[in-house]
Amino acid sequence: MTAIENLHALKLQLEHQLKESPSAEEREWIEGELTKIDIALSFLDDREKELASQPTVSK
C-alpha cells in the first residue's frame, strides 16, 4: 500500500470508531487525528499533482 492508501484506510477506521459513540475524550482525540490525516492527504495530493505536471526528460 502507498502512504496515501494507508492514510485513507486509517481515516476510514477512525471514522468508524467515531460512529461508535466514544467518550468525549476519545472523540476529541479521533477528531484531532482525522484533522492531521486530512492535512497529510491534501499535502500528498498536491505533491502528486505537482509531480504529474512536470515534463518528463528523455535521454
Backbone bond lengths (Angstrom), bond angles and torsions (degrees), N, CA, C in turn:
res aa  C-N    CA-C-N  psi(-1)  N-CA   C-N-CA  omega(-1)  CA-C   N-CA-C  phi
1 M - - - 1.453 - - 1.526 110.11 -
2 T 1.304 114.93 145.38 1.454 119.02 175.73 1.521 109.74 -82.27
3 A 1.307 115.67 169.69 1.464 120.32 178.43 1.528 110.39 -60.01
4 I 1.318 116.44 -39.91 1.466 119.99 -179.55 1.534 110.16 -64.84
5 E 1.311 116.90 -43.35 1.466 120.32 178.23 1.525 111.50 -63.07
6 N 1.335 116.43 -40.18 1.469 120.50 177.76 1.518 111.13 -62.67
7 L 1.317 116.61 -42.52 1.467 120.03 179.55 1.528 111.38 -65.64
8 H 1.331 116.90 -40.50 1.462 119.77 177.21 1.534 111.14 -63.14
9 A 1.320 116.75 -40.70 1.469 120.83 178.87 1.521 110.75 -64.54
10 L 1.316 116.94 -43.42 1.464 121.09 178.46 1.522 110.90 -64.54
11 K 1.333 116.02 -39.51 1.465 120.78 178.70 1.528 110.31 -61.30
12 L 1.324 116.80 -44.95 1.464 120.27 178.48 1.529 111.62 -61.50
13 Q 1.325 115.97 -41.68 1.465 120.98 179.09 1.533 110.84 -62.60
14 L 1.315 116.86 -44.64 1.461 120.80 179.73 1.530 111.56 -67.05
15 E 1.323 116.92 -38.70 1.471 120.16 177.59 1.522 110.34 -63.08
16 H 1.326 116.21 -38.24 1.465 120.41 177.10 1.535 110.13 -63.84
17 Q 1.328 116.83 -44.26 1.465 120.83 178.63 1.521 111.00 -62.04
18 L 1.322 116.79 -34.81 1.459 121.58 -179.58 1.529 110.96 -65.38
19 K 1.331 116.34 -31.42 1.469 120.94 179.91 1.524 113.07 -76.61
20 E 1.336 116.64 -11.98 1.469 120.82 -177.38 1.522 113.02 -88.27
21 S 1.324 117.52 20.48 1.461 123.62 178.16 1.522 113.16 54.05
22 P 1.326 116.55 63.29 1.466 119.23 178.22 1.531 110.77 -72.37
23 S 1.309 115.81 169.53 1.460 120.21 175.63 1.530 108.36 -65.47
24 A 1.320 116.00 167.00 1.461 120.50 -179.40 1.524 111.03 -59.96
25 E 1.334 116.21 -39.18 1.465 120.64 179.47 1.522 111.26 -65.52
26 E 1.340 116.84 -44.27 1.473 120.82 178.65 1.524 110.48 -65.02
27 R 1.324 116.37 -41.65 1.465 120.98 179.86 1.531 109.85 -58.97
28 E 1.321 115.75 -45.00 1.467 120.38 -179.73 1.522 110.54 -62.35
29 W 1.336 117.30 -42.72 1.459 121.05 179.50 1.533 110.84 -64.48
30 I 1.337 116.20 -45.44 1.469 120.55 -179.51 1.525 110.37 -61.83
31 E 1.322 116.89 -44.96 1.459 119.90 179.80 1.529 111.27 -62.36
32 G 1.333 117.15 -37.16 1.460 120.79 176.06 1.520 111.68 -64.29
33 E 1.325 116.08 -42.19 1.473 120.16 178.94 1.525 110.73 -66.07
34 L 1.326 117.17 -39.01 1.465 120.73 177.99 1.528 110.79 -63.59
35 T 1.322 116.61 -38.30 1.461 120.22 177.01 1.523 110.54 -62.97
36 K 1.323 116.84 -44.12 1.470 120.69 178.78 1.527 110.83 -62.00
37 I 1.323 116.22 -41.35 1.467 120.38 179.91 1.519 110.33 -64.70
38 D 1.334 117.08 -43.45 1.467 120.19 178.82 1.526 111.49 -60.95
39 I 1.326 116.69 -40.15 1.465 120.52 177.94 1.525 110.05 -64.27
40 A 1.325 116.59 -45.58 1.467 120.66 179.66 1.525 111.16 -62.35
41 L 1.318 116.91 -42.92 1.467 120.42 179.62 1.525 111.41 -64.09
42 S 1.318 117.18 -40.78 1.464 119.05 179.86 1.534 109.96 -65.89
43 F 1.335 116.71 -39.27 1.457 120.34 177.52 1.531 110.72 -63.54
44 L 1.327 116.65 -47.13 1.463 120.56 -178.53 1.526 111.65 -66.82
45 D 1.336 117.17 -38.51 1.463 120.10 177.77 1.527 110.91 -64.21
46 D 1.346 116.59 -42.17 1.461 120.30 177.88 1.524 110.55 -63.02
47 R 1.313 116.33 -42.55 1.471 120.92 -179.62 1.527 110.85 -64.96
48 E 1.320 116.22 -40.57 1.460 120.60 179.20 1.528 110.61 -63.83
49 K 1.329 117.29 -41.92 1.464 121.37 178.32 1.523 110.66 -65.15
50 E 1.333 115.84 -39.98 1.458 120.72 179.07 1.529 110.61 -62.18
51 L 1.310 117.07 -44.57 1.459 120.85 179.72 1.522 111.40 -67.16
52 A 1.323 116.80 -36.86 1.457 120.58 -179.15 1.531 111.76 -68.80
53 S 1.328 116.97 -27.95 1.456 120.21 -177.50 1.526 113.21 -83.93
54 Q 1.320 117.48 -11.27 1.459 120.34 -179.86 1.522 109.71 -76.42
55 P 1.333 116.14 137.61 1.478 118.49 178.72 1.524 110.28 -67.87
56 T 1.308 115.31 146.49 1.464 119.82 178.08 1.528 108.31 -86.28
57 V 1.311 114.97 147.81 1.465 120.76 -178.77 1.518 108.42 -101.64
58 S 1.327 116.11 123.96 1.459 120.72 177.86 1.511 109.30 -91.35
59 K 1.314 116.01 142.88 1.479 120.64 178.15 1.492 110.42 -103.38
